[in-house]
């Protein structure tokens, strides 16, 4: 499996896991259930996909061009989208 493919799969799994954890822990007072859960997951995934493109792009660049360790490249990529994802999902996915 290529680095890009494995990074993309890991990012997809992280998106679903992050939504579940956020819905359960971070936004427990605004927990989404039923169809709102499905709509929220789709909203969350769409928002995170923008961050995911940056995550995979930065990680791949660092790994292939700068020869950074794979784990460090992955962490750096994830850090790039952290602020964007939090700000936008809290305003749109779990809006009151």
C-alpha atoms as an extended CHARMM CRD file, in Angstrom:
* protein
*
        96  EXT
         1         1  UNK       CA              0.0000000000        0.0000000000        0.0000000000  PROA      1               0.0000000000
         2         2  UNK       CA              1.3350000000        3.4370000000       -0.8400000000  PROA      2               0.0000000000
         3         3  UNK       CA              1.8520000000        6.1030000000        1.7860000000  PROA      3               0.0000000000
         4         4  UNK       CA             -0.7950000000        8.3040000000        0.1870000000  PROA      4               0.0000000000
         5         5  UNK       CA             -3.4130000000        5.5190000000        0.2230000000  PROA      5               0.0000000000
         6         6  UNK       CA             -2.6720000000        4.4670000000        3.7870000000  PROA      6               0.0000000000
         7         7  UNK       CA             -2.7450000000        8.1080000000        4.9380000000  PROA      7               0.0000000000
         8         8  UNK       CA             -6.0940000000        8.6110000000        3.1800000000  PROA      8               0.0000000000
         9         9  UNK       CA             -7.6330000000        5.5020000000        4.7590000000  PROA      9               0.0000000000
        10        10  UNK       CA             -6.3670000000        6.5160000000        8.2000000000  PROA      10              0.0000000000
        11        11  UNK       CA             -7.8160000000        9.9950000000        7.6900000000  PROA      11              0.0000000000
        12        12  UNK       CA            -11.2280000000        8.5590000000        6.7420000000  PROA      12              0.0000000000
        13        13  UNK       CA            -11.2790000000        6.3560000000        9.8330000000  PROA      13              0.0000000000
        14        14  UNK       CA            -10.2000000000        9.3310000000       11.9440000000  PROA      14              0.0000000000
        15        15  UNK       CA            -13.0610000000       11.4570000000       10.5790000000  PROA      15              0.0000000000
        16        16  UNK       CA            -15.6790000000        8.8990000000       11.6250000000  PROA      16              0.0000000000
        17        17  UNK       CA            -14.0130000000        8.2780000000       14.9900000000  PROA      17              0.0000000000
        18        18  UNK       CA            -13.6810000000       11.9900000000       15.7180000000  PROA      18              0.0000000000
        19        19  UNK       CA            -17.3310000000       12.6010000000       14.9220000000  PROA      19              0.0000000000
        20        20  UNK       CA            -18.4080000000        9.8000000000       17.2510000000  PROA      20              0.0000000000
        21        21  UNK       CA            -16.1720000000       11.0440000000       20.0910000000  PROA      21              0.0000000000
        22        22  UNK       CA            -17.1620000000       14.6770000000       19.6210000000  PROA      22              0.0000000000
        23        23  UNK       CA            -20.8360000000       13.7790000000       19.5650000000  PROA      23              0.0000000000
        24        24  UNK       CA            -20.4840000000       11.6630000000       22.6860000000  PROA      24              0.0000000000
        25        25  UNK       CA            -18.0200000000       13.7290000000       24.7620000000  PROA      25              0.0000000000
        26        26  UNK       CA            -17.3350000000       17.2470000000       23.5500000000  PROA      26              0.0000000000
        27        27  UNK       CA            -20.9080000000       18.1350000000       22.5690000000  PROA      27              0.0000000000
        28        28  UNK       CA            -22.7470000000       15.9190000000       25.0490000000  PROA      28              0.0000000000
        29        29  UNK       CA            -25.1740000000       18.7620000000       25.7540000000  PROA      29              0.0000000000
        30        30  UNK       CA            -26.0030000000       19.0180000000       22.0210000000  PROA      30              0.0000000000
        31        31  UNK       CA            -25.7490000000       15.3180000000       21.1600000000  PROA      31              0.0000000000
        32        32  UNK       CA            -27.1050000000       14.4480000000       17.7340000000  PROA      32              0.0000000000
        33        33  UNK       CA            -29.4510000000       11.4590000000       17.4540000000  PROA      33              0.0000000000
        34        34  UNK       CA            -31.5890000000        9.8670000000       14.7500000000  PROA      34              0.0000000000
        35        35  UNK       CA            -31.5570000000       11.6660000000       11.4220000000  PROA      35              0.0000000000
        36        36  UNK       CA            -29.6950000000       14.6030000000       12.9760000000  PROA      36              0.0000000000
        37        37  UNK       CA            -26.8590000000       12.1580000000       13.7050000000  PROA      37              0.0000000000
        38        38  UNK       CA            -26.7230000000       11.1100000000       10.0370000000  PROA      38              0.0000000000
        39        39  UNK       CA            -26.9420000000       14.7010000000        8.8200000000  PROA      39              0.0000000000
        40        40  UNK       CA            -24.3010000000       15.7270000000       11.3570000000  PROA      40              0.0000000000
        41        41  UNK       CA            -21.9550000000       12.9350000000       10.2570000000  PROA      41              0.0000000000
        42        42  UNK       CA            -22.3040000000       14.0090000000        6.6250000000  PROA      42              0.0000000000
        43        43  UNK       CA            -21.7610000000       17.6680000000        7.5550000000  PROA      43              0.0000000000
        44        44  UNK       CA            -18.7720000000       16.7600000000        9.7030000000  PROA      44              0.0000000000
        45        45  UNK       CA            -17.2690000000       14.5600000000        6.9670000000  PROA      45              0.0000000000
        46        46  UNK       CA            -17.6950000000       17.2950000000        4.3490000000  PROA      46              0.0000000000
        47        47  UNK       CA            -16.0490000000       19.9010000000        6.5670000000  PROA      47              0.0000000000
        48        48  UNK       CA            -13.2700000000       17.5160000000        7.5590000000  PROA      48              0.0000000000
        49        49  UNK       CA            -12.6560000000       16.5720000000        3.9290000000  PROA      49              0.0000000000
        50        50  UNK       CA            -11.2260000000       20.0380000000        3.3180000000  PROA      50              0.0000000000
        51        51  UNK       CA             -8.8920000000       19.5370000000        6.2590000000  PROA      51              0.0000000000
        52        52  UNK       CA             -8.1700000000       15.9880000000        5.0680000000  PROA      52              0.0000000000
        53        53  UNK       CA             -6.9150000000       17.2070000000        1.7120000000  PROA      53              0.0000000000
        54        54  UNK       CA             -4.4980000000       19.5030000000        3.5370000000  PROA      54              0.0000000000
        55        55  UNK       CA             -3.5820000000       16.7490000000        6.0130000000  PROA      55              0.0000000000
        56        56  UNK       CA             -2.7460000000       14.1840000000        3.3310000000  PROA      56              0.0000000000
        57        57  UNK       CA             -1.0180000000       16.7800000000        1.1420000000  PROA      57              0.0000000000
        58        58  UNK       CA              1.2280000000       18.1340000000        3.8880000000  PROA      58              0.0000000000
        59        59  UNK       CA              2.0120000000       14.6680000000        5.2500000000  PROA      59              0.0000000000
        60        60  UNK       CA              2.8510000000       13.3260000000        1.7990000000  PROA      60              0.0000000000
        61        61  UNK       CA              5.0490000000       16.3210000000        0.9880000000  PROA      61              0.0000000000
        62        62  UNK       CA              6.9670000000       15.9880000000        4.2490000000  PROA      62              0.0000000000
        63        63  UNK       CA              7.3470000000       12.2190000000        3.8980000000  PROA      63              0.0000000000
        64        64  UNK       CA              8.3200000000       12.0580000000        0.2110000000  PROA      64              0.0000000000
        65        65  UNK       CA             10.1970000000       15.3260000000       -0.2940000000  PROA      65              0.0000000000
        66        66  UNK       CA             11.6410000000       16.1390000000        3.1190000000  PROA      66              0.0000000000
        67        67  UNK       CA             12.1650000000       12.5160000000        4.2580000000  PROA      67              0.0000000000
        68        68  UNK       CA             10.4380000000       13.1120000000        7.5730000000  PROA      68              0.0000000000
        69        69  UNK       CA              9.5170000000        9.9490000000        9.5100000000  PROA      69              0.0000000000
        70        70  UNK       CA              6.0540000000        8.6840000000        8.4450000000  PROA      70              0.0000000000
        71        71  UNK       CA              4.5830000000        9.1970000000       11.9230000000  PROA      71              0.0000000000
        72        72  UNK       CA              5.9290000000       12.7470000000       12.2230000000  PROA      72              0.0000000000
        73        73  UNK       CA              4.6050000000       13.5870000000        8.7440000000  PROA      73              0.0000000000
        74        74  UNK       CA              1.1780000000       12.2780000000        9.7470000000  PROA      74              0.0000000000
        75        75  UNK       CA              1.1180000000       14.3110000000       12.9510000000  PROA      75              0.0000000000
        76        76  UNK       CA              2.2200000000       17.4640000000       11.1530000000  PROA      76              0.0000000000
        77        77  UNK       CA             -0.4900000000       16.9840000000        8.5420000000  PROA      77              0.0000000000
        78        78  UNK       CA             -3.1680000000       16.4610000000       11.1900000000  PROA      78              0.0000000000
        79        79  UNK       CA             -2.0520000000       19.5420000000       13.1230000000  PROA      79              0.0000000000
        80        80  UNK       CA             -2.5530000000       21.6700000000       10.0140000000  PROA      80              0.0000000000
        81        81  UNK       CA             -6.2920000000       21.0400000000        9.9420000000  PROA      81              0.0000000000
        82        82  UNK       CA             -7.0190000000       20.9740000000       13.6760000000  PROA      82              0.0000000000
        83        83  UNK       CA             -8.0870000000       24.6020000000       14.1240000000  PROA      83              0.0000000000
        84        84  UNK       CA            -10.1310000000       24.7220000000       10.8950000000  PROA      84              0.0000000000
        85        85  UNK       CA            -12.0150000000       21.5450000000       11.7340000000  PROA      85              0.0000000000
        86        86  UNK       CA            -12.8740000000       22.6020000000       15.2790000000  PROA      86              0.0000000000
        87        87  UNK       CA            -14.0210000000       26.0940000000       14.3880000000  PROA      87              0.0000000000
        88        88  UNK       CA            -16.1890000000       25.1250000000       11.4510000000  PROA      88              0.0000000000
        89        89  UNK       CA            -17.7750000000       21.9830000000       12.8860000000  PROA      89              0.0000000000
        90        90  UNK       CA            -18.6530000000       23.6720000000       16.1700000000  PROA      90              0.0000000000
        91        91  UNK       CA            -20.3600000000       26.4540000000       14.2100000000  PROA      91              0.0000000000
        92        92  UNK       CA            -22.1410000000       24.2670000000       11.6400000000  PROA      92              0.0000000000
        93        93  UNK       CA            -22.4610000000       20.6470000000       12.7650000000  PROA      93              0.0000000000
        94        94  UNK       CA            -23.3550000000       21.2440000000       16.4220000000  PROA      94              0.0000000000
        95        95  UNK       CA            -24.9160000000       24.6780000000       16.1190000000  PROA      95              0.0000000000
        96        96  UNK       CA            -27.5870000000       25.4710000000       18.6600000000  PROA      96              0.0000000000
